[in-house]
Amino acid sequence: MYHSVSAGGGMLAVPPRLLAEQLSALRDAGYELVGLTEALSRSDEGGRLLAVTFDDGYRNFLTAGLPVLRETGTRATLYASTGHLGAHADWLGASAADFGPMLTWNELAEVAASGIVEVGNHSLVHHPLDVLPPAQLRREILRSHDDLQQRLQRPVRSFAYPHGYHNRPVRDLVVAAGYDNATEVGRRLHTPRESRYAVPRLQPTPAHAGSDLIALASTGEPGLVPKVKQVAQPGWRLVRRAARLAGKKLT
């Protein structure tokens, strides 16, 4: 689960040279690097498939990330928040400038035409979906889906929950909208018995060398953090819902 391909943006940004090192190390370790929908569709083959994803849709994916994917023989899924295209990631507040501008619609079409990138949906606006009222939730998931398919003239099969948050109503609407799969954050490995609509991901950072990525892909994130986050989600959702009613947004 990557975000920005740049030297700015803290732990959510991996510079192009390090991205190349990480992906090359995984490839040399025997992994085939593909997009998420492809990985899930081929999961019964028994090979070493690893899904590579990029969230949000920063312009540096086109200018810096796509050349690295070509160089390393990597296919990937890019999740775009359609309401932010051509603007900045305003949900990041003062840090938005560090990530640079988002792709425009024309640039997103260029990415989709590359032949190696699946474009997925990251909602209309980068809201935590599990605390939204039903009408707004439908607009976030359905309008963005329609916009992507009409503008790109290709099916959109994968969805990424903003901030990783989801619950049963969110997942049910994603299924009803016709998506094949959806991703959260999770910070752990996905197993075949888990839902295709709550696929967890691992997060490479600028602190990870190529060898660190091999260990991460093999065993998942170490420690209790992934399990604690999973168990704490219902309680944290209540806190975020109460904060939203009070006019505050917690992510």
WORAZI-V144757 format. One record per pair of residues at least 12 apart in sequence whose C-alpha atoms are under 8 Angstrom apart, sorted by the first residue. I is the first residue (numbers start at 1). J is the second residue. If there is no record, write none. Layout:
i:I j:J
i:I j:J
//
This chain:
i:1 j:52
i:1 j:53
i:1 j:54
i:1 j:55
i:1 j:185
i:1 j:201
i:1 j:202
i:1 j:203
i:1 j:204
i:2 j:14
i:2 j:52
i:2 j:53
i:2 j:54
i:2 j:55
i:2 j:203
i:2 j:204
i:3 j:54
i:3 j:55
i:3 j:56
i:3 j:57
i:3 j:58
i:4 j:54
i:4 j:58
i:4 j:60
i:4 j:61
i:4 j:99
i:5 j:19
i:5 j:60
i:5 j:61
i:5 j:64
i:5 j:65
i:6 j:60
i:6 j:64
i:6 j:99
i:8 j:98
i:8 j:99
i:9 j:95
i:9 j:98
i:9 j:99
i:10 j:206
i:11 j:205
i:11 j:206
i:11 j:207
i:12 j:205
i:12 j:206
i:13 j:99
i:13 j:205
i:13 j:206
i:14 j:204
i:14 j:205
i:14 j:206
i:15 j:206
i:16 j:64
i:16 j:65
i:16 j:68
i:18 j:206
i:18 j:209
i:18 j:210
i:19 j:68
i:20 j:68
i:20 j:69
i:20 j:71
i:20 j:72
i:21 j:209
i:21 j:210
i:22 j:208
i:22 j:209
i:22 j:210
i:22 j:211
i:22 j:213
i:23 j:72
i:23 j:74
i:23 j:210
i:24 j:72
i:24 j:210
i:25 j:210
i:25 j:211
i:25 j:213
i:25 j:214
i:26 j:210
i:26 j:213
i:26 j:214
i:27 j:72
i:29 j:214
i:30 j:48
i:31 j:48
i:31 j:49
i:31 j:50
i:32 j:48
i:32 j:49
i:32 j:50
i:32 j:74
i:33 j:49
i:33 j:50
i:33 j:51
i:33 j:52
i:33 j:73
i:33 j:74
i:33 j:75
i:33 j:76
i:34 j:49
i:34 j:50
i:34 j:51
i:34 j:52
i:34 j:74
i:34 j:75
i:34 j:76
i:34 j:77
i:35 j:51
i:35 j:52
i:35 j:53
i:35 j:75
i:35 j:76
i:35 j:77
i:35 j:117
i:35 j:118
i:36 j:51
i:36 j:52
i:36 j:53
i:36 j:76
i:36 j:77
i:36 j:158
i:37 j:157
i:37 j:158
i:37 j:180
i:37 j:181
i:38 j:51
i:39 j:51
i:40 j:196
i:43 j:192
i:50 j:217
i:51 j:76
i:52 j:75
i:52 j:76
i:52 j:77
i:53 j:76
i:53 j:77
i:53 j:78
i:53 j:79
i:54 j:76
i:54 j:77
i:54 j:78
i:54 j:79
i:55 j:78
i:55 j:79
i:55 j:80
i:55 j:122
i:55 j:160
i:56 j:78
i:56 j:79
i:56 j:80
i:56 j:81
i:56 j:89
i:56 j:102
i:56 j:122
i:57 j:78
i:57 j:79
i:57 j:80
i:57 j:81
i:57 j:85
i:57 j:102
i:57 j:103
i:58 j:99
i:58 j:100
i:58 j:101
i:58 j:102
i:58 j:103
i:59 j:100
i:59 j:101
i:59 j:102
i:59 j:103
i:59 j:104
i:59 j:107
i:60 j:100
i:62 j:103
i:62 j:107
i:62 j:111
i:66 j:111
i:74 j:116
i:75 j:116
i:75 j:117
i:76 j:116
i:76 j:117
i:76 j:118
i:77 j:117
i:77 j:118
i:77 j:119
i:77 j:120
i:78 j:117
i:78 j:118
i:78 j:119
i:78 j:120
i:79 j:119
i:79 j:120
i:79 j:121
i:79 j:122
i:79 j:159
i:79 j:160
i:80 j:119
i:80 j:120
i:80 j:121
i:80 j:122
i:80 j:123
i:81 j:121
i:81 j:122
i:81 j:123
i:81 j:124
i:81 j:125
i:81 j:126
i:81 j:144
i:82 j:121
i:82 j:122
i:82 j:123
i:82 j:124
i:82 j:125
i:82 j:144
i:82 j:147
i:82 j:148
i:83 j:123
i:83 j:124
i:83 j:125
i:83 j:144
i:84 j:102
i:84 j:124
i:84 j:125
i:85 j:102
i:85 j:103
i:85 j:104
i:85 j:105
i:86 j:101
i:86 j:102
i:86 j:103
i:86 j:104
i:86 j:105
i:87 j:101
i:87 j:102
i:87 j:103
i:87 j:104
i:88 j:100
i:88 j:101
i:88 j:102
i:89 j:101
i:89 j:102
i:91 j:126
i:105 j:151
i:109 j:151
i:109 j:152
i:112 j:152
i:119 j:156
i:119 j:158
i:120 j:156
i:120 j:157
i:120 j:158
i:120 j:159
i:120 j:160
i:121 j:144
i:121 j:145
i:121 j:148
i:121 j:156
i:121 j:158
i:121 j:159
i:121 j:160
i:122 j:159
i:122 j:160
i:122 j:161
i:122 j:162
i:123 j:140
i:123 j:141
i:123 j:144
i:123 j:145
i:123 j:159
i:123 j:160
i:123 j:161
i:123 j:162
i:124 j:139
i:124 j:140
i:124 j:141
i:124 j:143
i:124 j:144
i:125 j:140
i:126 j:162
i:126 j:163
i:127 j:162
i:127 j:163
i:128 j:161
i:128 j:162
i:128 j:163
i:128 j:164
i:128 j:165
i:128 j:166
i:128 j:251
i:129 j:161
i:129 j:162
i:129 j:165
i:129 j:166
i:129 j:170
i:130 j:165
i:130 j:166
i:130 j:167
i:130 j:169
i:130 j:170
i:130 j:237
i:131 j:237
i:131 j:240
i:131 j:241
i:131 j:244
i:137 j:170
i:138 j:173
i:141 j:173
i:141 j:174
i:141 j:177
i:142 j:177
i:145 j:177
i:156 j:179
i:157 j:178
i:157 j:179
i:157 j:180
i:157 j:181
i:158 j:179
i:158 j:180
i:158 j:181
i:158 j:182
i:158 j:183
i:159 j:174
i:159 j:179
i:159 j:181
i:159 j:182
i:159 j:183
i:160 j:182
i:160 j:183
i:160 j:184
i:161 j:182
i:161 j:183
i:161 j:184
i:163 j:184
i:163 j:185
i:163 j:251
i:164 j:183
i:164 j:184
i:164 j:185
i:164 j:186
i:165 j:184
i:166 j:184
i:171 j:197
i:175 j:197
i:180 j:196
i:180 j:197
i:181 j:196
i:181 j:197
i:181 j:198
i:181 j:199
i:182 j:196
i:182 j:197
i:182 j:198
i:182 j:199
i:183 j:196
i:183 j:197
i:183 j:198
i:183 j:199
i:183 j:200
i:183 j:201
i:184 j:198
i:184 j:199
i:184 j:200
i:184 j:201
i:185 j:199
i:185 j:200
i:185 j:201
i:185 j:202
i:186 j:199
i:186 j:200
i:186 j:201
i:186 j:202
i:186 j:226
i:186 j:229
i:186 j:230
i:187 j:200
i:187 j:201
i:187 j:202
i:187 j:203
i:187 j:220
i:187 j:221
i:187 j:226
i:188 j:200
i:188 j:201
i:188 j:202
i:188 j:220
i:188 j:221
i:188 j:226
i:189 j:201
i:189 j:202
i:189 j:217
i:189 j:219
i:189 j:220
i:202 j:216
i:202 j:217
i:202 j:220
i:202 j:221
//
